[in-house]
Amino acid sequence: MREELKYPKIEAIDSVLMKIGVEPSSRYDEHDQDHEYTTCRIEEIEKYFTLYKKNDTTFFEKRVLGCYFLECLNEYLEDNKFPHVLQNEILSLLHTDIEIHESELEYWSNTSNGSKEDWWAITSEIINWRNT
């Protein structure tokens, strides 16, 4: 993994938001933390998916989009108790670009707690996808 991709960059978050037509200042201010999770919206997941697949999307933007995908898929699973229709395609993209998303996938699939009740909703889905 490239060290500069370990954590999402605020400039890339701004770029992603502007590319989907959202003013970044409408999603966060200087007091916010974890912008890579708090600035995404599940209803925009198809826009994220389309942007990810564009040829001019940078590695840094893809890094942000990976965070957005996993946050949104997790939220969707928690709310609906079944996977989003794009889940398998998204997981495939993230694993194809593993050098960009390795640390993010490790974070969301961490099972060190041992108790499945304490895992993220998406954790089992990532593990099951990897095992297929």
Disulfide bonds with the S-S distance in Angstrom:
none
